Amino acid sequence: MTTIETTRTPYGTLDLVARINATLMSVVGAISNWNDARATRNALVGLSDRELDDIGLVRGDIDMVANGASRF
C-alpha cells in the first residue's frame, strides 16, 4: 500500500515566502524611517532661530539631525 504525504510544502516555497516577507518588511521599514525624518524636519523647520539655538542647532543642521546623523 502506498501513501502520499500531503502536508509537505514543495522545496523552496518557504525560502520564497521568507524572501518576500523580508523584502516587504524592508520596504515598510524604509517608509517608516522616511516618515520619521520628514516629521522631525518639519518640526525643526517650524522653530525660530532662537529656539534652535536653545537646543544647540542652527538651520544648517536640520537635515543632518532629521536623517539621524550626529555632529558630536
Biopython code that builds the backbone (N, CA, C, O; Angstrom):
import numpy as np
from Bio.PDB.StructureBuilder import StructureBuilder

atoms = [
    (1, "MET", "N", (0.842, -1.165, 0.000)),
    (1, "MET", "CA", (0.000, 0.000, 0.000)),
    (1, "MET", "C", (0.897, 1.241, 0.000)),
    (1, "MET", "O", (1.878, 1.311, 0.740)),
    (2, "THR", "N", (0.550, 2.204, -0.829)),
    (2, "THR", "CA", (1.331, 3.434, -0.897)),
    (2, "THR", "C", (0.575, 4.584, -0.241)),
    (2, "THR", "O", (-0.655, 4.617, -0.203)),
    (3, "THR", "N", (1.353, 5.509, 0.266)),
    (3, "THR", "CA", (0.732, 6.696, 0.857)),
    (3, "THR", "C", (1.352, 7.934, 0.215)),
    (3, "THR", "O", (2.491, 7.918, -0.251)),
    (4, "ILE", "N", (0.593, 8.966, 0.208)),
    (4, "ILE", "CA", (1.085, 10.236, -0.319)),
    (4, "ILE", "C", (1.018, 11.254, 0.806)),
    (4, "ILE", "O", (-0.027, 11.464, 1.421)),
    (5, "GLU", "N", (2.154, 11.876, 1.057)),
    (5, "GLU", "CA", (2.189, 12.883, 2.108)),
    (5, "GLU", "C", (1.729, 14.215, 1.520)),
    (5, "GLU", "O", (2.345, 14.732, 0.588)),
    (6, "THR", "N", (0.648, 14.767, 2.066)),
    (6, "THR", "CA", (0.087, 15.998, 1.512)),
    (6, "THR", "C", (0.395, 17.233, 2.370)),
    (6, "THR", "O", (0.010, 18.345, 2.011)),
    (7, "THR", "N", (1.082, 17.044, 3.495)),
    (7, "THR", "CA", (1.354, 18.179, 4.365)),
    (7, "THR", "C", (2.693, 18.835, 4.084)),
    (7, "THR", "O", (2.978, 19.899, 4.634)),
    (8, "ARG", "N", (3.495, 18.254, 3.273)),
    (8, "ARG", "CA", (4.827, 18.788, 2.970)),
    (8, "ARG", "C", (4.715, 19.879, 1.907)),
    (8, "ARG", "O", (4.010, 19.725, 0.910)),
    (9, "THR", "N", (5.426, 20.986, 2.140)),
    (9, "THR", "CA", (5.431, 22.060, 1.146)),
    (9, "THR", "C", (6.508, 21.766, 0.107)),
    (9, "THR", "O", (7.521, 21.140, 0.418)),
    (10, "PRO", "N", (6.293, 22.209, -1.099)),
    (10, "PRO", "CA", (7.311, 21.986, -2.129)),
    (10, "PRO", "C", (8.631, 22.648, -1.741)),
    (10, "PRO", "O", (8.647, 23.694, -1.093)),
    (11, "TYR", "N", (9.719, 22.031, -2.142)),
    (11, "TYR", "CA", (11.046, 22.541, -1.802)),
    (11, "TYR", "C", (11.211, 23.964, -2.326)),
    (11, "TYR", "O", (10.939, 24.242, -3.494)),
    (12, "GLY", "N", (11.662, 24.863, -1.446)),
    (12, "GLY", "CA", (11.913, 26.229, -1.847)),
    (12, "GLY", "C", (10.761, 27.180, -1.588)),
    (12, "GLY", "O", (10.947, 28.396, -1.633)),
    (13, "THR", "N", (9.584, 26.659, -1.321)),
    (13, "THR", "CA", (8.434, 27.529, -1.093)),
    (13, "THR", "C", (8.635, 28.389, 0.141)),
    (13, "THR", "O", (8.342, 29.584, 0.109)),
    (14, "LEU", "N", (9.124, 27.815, 1.218)),
    (14, "LEU", "CA", (9.331, 28.582, 2.440)),
    (14, "LEU", "C", (10.422, 29.627, 2.257)),
    (14, "LEU", "O", (10.327, 30.726, 2.804)),
    (15, "ASP", "N", (11.449, 29.295, 1.499)),
    (15, "ASP", "CA", (12.502, 30.268, 1.209)),
    (15, "ASP", "C", (11.934, 31.456, 0.439)),
    (15, "ASP", "O", (12.280, 32.602, 0.726)),
    (16, "LEU", "N", (11.082, 31.197, -0.519)),
    (16, "LEU", "CA", (10.473, 32.252, -1.317)),
    (16, "LEU", "C", (9.587, 33.133, -0.442)),
    (16, "LEU", "O", (9.639, 34.359, -0.543)),
    (17, "VAL", "N", (8.786, 32.526, 0.404)),
    (17, "VAL", "CA", (7.904, 33.281, 1.299)),
    (17, "VAL", "C", (8.739, 34.127, 2.263)),
    (17, "VAL", "O", (8.397, 35.278, 2.532)),
    (18, "ALA", "N", (9.813, 33.570, 2.773)),
    (18, "ALA", "CA", (10.675, 34.314, 3.690)),
    (18, "ALA", "C", (11.332, 35.493, 2.973)),
    (18, "ALA", "O", (11.444, 36.575, 3.549)),
    (19, "ARG", "N", (11.766, 35.305, 1.736)),
    (19, "ARG", "CA", (12.382, 36.394, 0.972)),
    (19, "ARG", "C", (11.379, 37.485, 0.656)),
    (19, "ARG", "O", (11.706, 38.670, 0.732)),
    (20, "ILE", "N", (10.163, 37.101, 0.304)),
    (20, "ILE", "CA", (9.112, 38.095, 0.038)),
    (20, "ILE", "C", (8.794, 38.862, 1.309)),
    (20, "ILE", "O", (8.643, 40.083, 1.277)),
    (21, "ASN", "N", (8.692, 38.159, 2.422)),
    (21, "ASN", "CA", (8.411, 38.802, 3.702)),
    (21, "ASN", "C", (9.532, 39.759, 4.090)),
    (21, "ASN", "O", (9.262, 40.867, 4.553)),
    (22, "ALA", "N", (10.775, 39.353, 3.910)),
    (22, "ALA", "CA", (11.914, 40.215, 4.236)),
    (22, "ALA", "C", (11.921, 41.458, 3.354)),
    (22, "ALA", "O", (12.209, 42.554, 3.834)),
    (23, "THR", "N", (11.610, 41.301, 2.085)),
    (23, "THR", "CA", (11.552, 42.449, 1.182)),
    (23, "THR", "C", (10.440, 43.397, 1.585)),
    (23, "THR", "O", (10.635, 44.612, 1.605)),
    (24, "LEU", "N", (9.290, 42.860, 1.901)),
    (24, "LEU", "CA", (8.159, 43.682, 2.328)),
    (24, "LEU", "C", (8.489, 44.430, 3.617)),
    (24, "LEU", "O", (8.177, 45.614, 3.741)),
    (25, "MET", "N", (9.113, 43.756, 4.570)),
    (25, "MET", "CA", (9.473, 44.404, 5.832)),
    (25, "MET", "C", (10.542, 45.479, 5.602)),
    (25, "MET", "O", (10.550, 46.498, 6.291)),
    (26, "SER", "N", (11.431, 45.259, 4.649)),
    (26, "SER", "CA", (12.444, 46.249, 4.322)),
    (26, "SER", "C", (11.790, 47.511, 3.741)),
    (26, "SER", "O", (12.175, 48.628, 4.087)),
    (27, "VAL", "N", (10.824, 47.331, 2.877)),
    (27, "VAL", "CA", (10.115, 48.468, 2.288)),
    (27, "VAL", "C", (9.334, 49.219, 3.364)),
    (27, "VAL", "O", (9.357, 50.449, 3.402)),
    (28, "VAL", "N", (8.647, 48.492, 4.232)),
    (28, "VAL", "CA", (7.893, 49.127, 5.318)),
    (28, "VAL", "C", (8.843, 49.885, 6.243)),
    (28, "VAL", "O", (8.524, 50.993, 6.675)),
    (29, "GLY", "N", (9.983, 49.318, 6.549)),
    (29, "GLY", "CA", (10.964, 49.986, 7.397)),
    (29, "GLY", "C", (11.500, 51.258, 6.755)),
    (29, "GLY", "O", (11.675, 52.270, 7.433)),
    (30, "ALA", "N", (11.759, 51.213, 5.458)),
    (30, "ALA", "CA", (12.262, 52.390, 4.748)),
    (30, "ALA", "C", (11.223, 53.509, 4.743)),
    (30, "ALA", "O", (11.561, 54.679, 4.924)),
    (31, "ILE", "N", (9.970, 53.148, 4.536)),
    (31, "ILE", "CA", (8.899, 54.148, 4.558)),
    (31, "ILE", "C", (8.751, 54.740, 5.955)),
    (31, "ILE", "O", (8.542, 55.944, 6.099)),
    (32, "SER", "N", (8.857, 53.916, 6.966)),
    (32, "SER", "CA", (8.769, 54.394, 8.342)),
    (32, "SER", "C", (9.917, 55.347, 8.678)),
    (32, "SER", "O", (9.701, 56.388, 9.298)),
    (33, "ASN", "N", (11.123, 54.995, 8.275)),
    (33, "ASN", "CA", (12.281, 55.870, 8.504)),
    (33, "ASN", "C", (12.132, 57.194, 7.778)),
    (33, "ASN", "O", (12.444, 58.246, 8.336)),
    (34, "TRP", "N", (11.658, 57.155, 6.540)),
    (34, "TRP", "CA", (11.435, 58.377, 5.775)),
    (34, "TRP", "C", (10.409, 59.265, 6.469)),
    (34, "TRP", "O", (10.600, 60.477, 6.565)),
    (35, "ASN", "N", (9.324, 58.669, 6.952)),
    (35, "ASN", "CA", (8.283, 59.451, 7.614)),
    (35, "ASN", "C", (8.792, 60.066, 8.922)),
    (35, "ASN", "O", (8.458, 61.208, 9.237)),
    (36, "ASP", "N", (9.583, 59.329, 9.673)),
    (36, "ASP", "CA", (10.162, 59.871, 10.908)),
    (36, "ASP", "C", (11.064, 61.069, 10.605)),
    (36, "ASP", "O", (11.005, 62.083, 11.300)),
    (37, "ALA", "N", (11.893, 60.953, 9.573)),
    (37, "ALA", "CA", (12.781, 62.051, 9.189)),
    (37, "ALA", "C", (11.972, 63.255, 8.719)),
    (37, "ALA", "O", (12.311, 64.395, 9.036)),
    (38, "ARG", "N", (10.910, 63.007, 7.971)),
    (38, "ARG", "CA", (10.056, 64.083, 7.482)),
    (38, "ARG", "C", (9.399, 64.825, 8.637)),
    (38, "ARG", "O", (9.380, 66.056, 8.652)),
    (39, "ALA", "N", (8.859, 64.086, 9.605)),
    (39, "ALA", "CA", (8.206, 64.713, 10.752)),
    (39, "ALA", "C", (9.208, 65.508, 11.592)),
    (39, "ALA", "O", (8.899, 66.608, 12.051)),
    (40, "THR", "N", (10.398, 64.959, 11.790)),
    (40, "THR", "CA", (11.432, 65.669, 12.542)),
    (40, "THR", "C", (11.842, 66.942, 11.824)),
    (40, "THR", "O", (11.964, 68.001, 12.439)),
    (41, "ARG", "N", (12.055, 66.832, 10.511)),
    (41, "ARG", "CA", (12.446, 68.006, 9.722)),
    (41, "ARG", "C", (11.377, 69.088, 9.804)),
    (41, "ARG", "O", (11.701, 70.259, 9.999)),
    (42, "ASN", "N", (10.112, 68.714, 9.659)),
    (42, "ASN", "CA", (9.031, 69.696, 9.726)),
    (42, "ASN", "C", (8.943, 70.352, 11.094)),
    (42, "ASN", "O", (8.681, 71.551, 11.190)),
    (43, "ALA", "N", (9.159, 69.583, 12.150)),
    (43, "ALA", "CA", (9.109, 70.149, 13.498)),
    (43, "ALA", "C", (10.256, 71.134, 13.709)),
    (43, "ALA", "O", (10.058, 72.195, 14.300)),
    (44, "LEU", "N", (11.442, 70.796, 13.236)),
    (44, "LEU", "CA", (12.592, 71.685, 13.418)),
    (44, "LEU", "C", (12.490, 72.936, 12.553)),
    (44, "LEU", "O", (12.895, 74.016, 12.983)),
    (45, "VAL", "N", (11.962, 72.808, 11.359)),
    (45, "VAL", "CA", (11.807, 73.968, 10.479)),
    (45, "VAL", "C", (10.830, 74.965, 11.097)),
    (45, "VAL", "O", (10.952, 76.173, 10.889)),
    (46, "GLY", "N", (9.863, 74.456, 11.854)),
    (46, "GLY", "CA", (8.884, 75.327, 12.478)),
    (46, "GLY", "C", (9.408, 76.116, 13.670)),
    (46, "GLY", "O", (8.729, 77.020, 14.156)),
    (47, "LEU", "N", (10.602, 75.790, 14.145)),
    (47, "LEU", "CA", (11.167, 76.502, 15.287)),
    (47, "LEU", "C", (11.838, 77.803, 14.830)),
    (47, "LEU", "O", (12.322, 77.910, 13.703)),
    (48, "SER", "N", (11.853, 78.774, 15.726)),
    (48, "SER", "CA", (12.561, 80.026, 15.428)),
    (48, "SER", "C", (14.067, 79.794, 15.588)),
    (48, "SER", "O", (14.502, 78.782, 16.137)),
    (49, "ASP", "N", (14.842, 80.750, 15.096)),
    (49, "ASP", "CA", (16.304, 80.656, 15.238)),
    (49, "ASP", "C", (16.701, 80.628, 16.711)),
    (49, "ASP", "O", (17.640, 79.932, 17.095)),
    (50, "ARG", "N", (15.993, 81.375, 17.515)),
    (50, "ARG", "CA", (16.275, 81.407, 18.956)),
    (50, "ARG", "C", (15.997, 80.036, 19.585)),
    (50, "ARG", "O", (16.787, 79.560, 20.401)),
    (51, "GLU", "N", (14.898, 79.409, 19.217)),
    (51, "GLU", "CA", (14.569, 78.083, 19.760)),
    (51, "GLU", "C", (15.584, 77.038, 19.305)),
    (51, "GLU", "O", (15.970, 76.164, 20.081)),
    (52, "LEU", "N", (16.010, 77.126, 18.062)),
    (52, "LEU", "CA", (17.040, 76.210, 17.578)),
    (52, "LEU", "C", (18.343, 76.409, 18.344)),
    (52, "LEU", "O", (19.017, 75.442, 18.698)),
    (53, "ASP", "N", (18.693, 77.666, 18.598)),
    (53, "ASP", "CA", (19.900, 77.971, 19.359)),
    (53, "ASP", "C", (19.806, 77.405, 20.773)),
    (53, "ASP", "O", (20.805, 76.948, 21.327)),
    (54, "ASP", "N", (18.618, 77.432, 21.353)),
    (54, "ASP", "CA", (18.430, 76.892, 22.700)),
    (54, "ASP", "C", (18.739, 75.395, 22.770)),
    (54, "ASP", "O", (19.196, 74.906, 23.803)),
    (55, "ILE", "N", (18.498, 74.675, 21.695)),
    (55, "ILE", "CA", (18.790, 73.236, 21.694)),
    (55, "ILE", "C", (20.122, 72.929, 21.008)),
    (55, "ILE", "O", (20.457, 71.769, 20.768)),
    (56, "GLY", "N", (20.872, 73.983, 20.698)),
    (56, "GLY", "CA", (22.218, 73.796, 20.162)),
    (56, "GLY", "C", (22.283, 73.505, 18.686)),
    (56, "GLY", "O", (23.219, 72.849, 18.228)),
    (57, "LEU", "N", (21.306, 73.979, 17.922)),
    (57, "LEU", "CA", (21.283, 73.738, 16.482)),
    (57, "LEU", "C", (21.225, 75.046, 15.721)),
    (57, "LEU", "O", (20.841, 76.082, 16.265)),
    (58, "VAL", "N", (21.605, 74.987, 14.468)),
    (58, "VAL", "CA", (21.396, 76.077, 13.523)),
    (58, "VAL", "C", (20.611, 75.492, 12.356)),
    (58, "VAL", "O", (20.496, 74.274, 12.225)),
    (59, "ARG", "N", (20.076, 76.362, 11.516)),
    (59, "ARG", "CA", (19.234, 75.887, 10.403)),
    (59, "ARG", "C", (19.963, 74.873, 9.516)),
    (59, "ARG", "O", (19.339, 73.952, 8.989)),
    (60, "GLY", "N", (21.245, 75.033, 9.353)),
    (60, "GLY", "CA", (22.018, 74.115, 8.518)),
    (60, "GLY", "C", (22.130, 72.707, 9.079)),
    (60, "GLY", "O", (22.505, 71.780, 8.360)),
    (61, "ASP", "N", (21.808, 72.539, 10.357)),
    (61, "ASP", "CA", (21.883, 71.215, 10.993)),
    (61, "ASP", "C", (20.610, 70.397, 10.833)),
    (61, "ASP", "O", (20.608, 69.202, 11.129)),
    (62, "ILE", "N", (19.528, 71.016, 10.372)),
    (62, "ILE", "CA", (18.223, 70.364, 10.381)),
    (62, "ILE", "C", (18.224, 69.073, 9.573)),
    (62, "ILE", "O", (17.760, 68.044, 10.065)),
    (63, "ASP", "N", (18.734, 69.101, 8.344)),
    (63, "ASP", "CA", (18.737, 67.874, 7.520)),
    (63, "ASP", "C", (19.576, 66.774, 8.158)),
    (63, "ASP", "O", (19.197, 65.603, 8.139)),
    (64, "MET", "N", (20.721, 67.159, 8.725)),
    (64, "MET", "CA", (21.593, 66.173, 9.362)),
    (64, "MET", "C", (20.880, 65.519, 10.556)),
    (64, "MET", "O", (20.930, 64.300, 10.722)),
    (65, "VAL", "N", (20.229, 66.326, 11.369)),
    (65, "VAL", "CA", (19.536, 65.802, 12.546)),
    (65, "VAL", "C", (18.342, 64.950, 12.118)),
    (65, "VAL", "O", (18.105, 63.884, 12.688)),
    (66, "ALA", "N", (17.599, 65.408, 11.130)),
    (66, "ALA", "CA", (16.425, 64.663, 10.657)),
    (66, "ALA", "C", (16.801, 63.305, 10.100)),
    (66, "ALA", "O", (16.029, 62.352, 10.208)),
    (67, "ASN", "N", (17.979, 63.208, 9.504)),
    (67, "ASN", "CA", (18.429, 61.934, 8.939)),
    (67, "ASN", "C", (19.141, 61.050, 9.941)),
    (67, "ASN", "O", (19.616, 59.970, 9.592)),
    (68, "GLY", "N", (19.220, 61.503, 11.193)),
    (68, "GLY", "CA", (19.780, 60.675, 12.245)),
    (68, "GLY", "C", (21.270, 60.812, 12.457)),
    (68, "GLY", "O", (21.835, 60.112, 13.297)),
    (69, "ALA", "N", (21.920, 61.691, 11.725)),
    (69, "ALA", "CA", (23.364, 61.877, 11.900)),
    (69, "ALA", "C", (23.624, 62.734, 13.121)),
    (69, "ALA", "O", (22.773, 63.521, 13.537)),
    (70, "SER", "N", (24.784, 62.577, 13.680)),
    (70, "SER", "CA", (25.155, 63.372, 14.848)),
    (70, "SER", "C", (26.469, 64.066, 14.559)),
    (70, "SER", "O", (27.390, 63.456, 14.016)),
    (71, "ARG", "N", (26.562, 65.321, 14.912)),
    (71, "ARG", "CA", (27.801, 66.053, 14.659)),
    (71, "ARG", "C", (28.723, 65.987, 15.866)),
    (71, "ARG", "O", (29.802, 66.578, 15.834)),
    (72, "PHE", "N", (28.349, 65.312, 16.891)),
    (72, "PHE", "CA", (29.129, 65.261, 18.117)),
    (72, "PHE", "C", (29.979, 64.023, 18.168)),
    (72, "PHE", "O", (30.708, 63.814, 19.138)),
]
sb = StructureBuilder()
sb.init_structure("model")
sb.init_model(0)
sb.init_chain("A")
sb.init_seg("    ")
for serial, (resi, resn, name, xyz) in enumerate(atoms, 1):
    if name == "N":
        sb.init_residue(resn, " ", resi, " ")
    sb.init_atom(name, np.array(xyz, "f"), 0.0, 1.0, " ", f" {name:<3s}", serial, name[0])
structure = sb.get_structure()
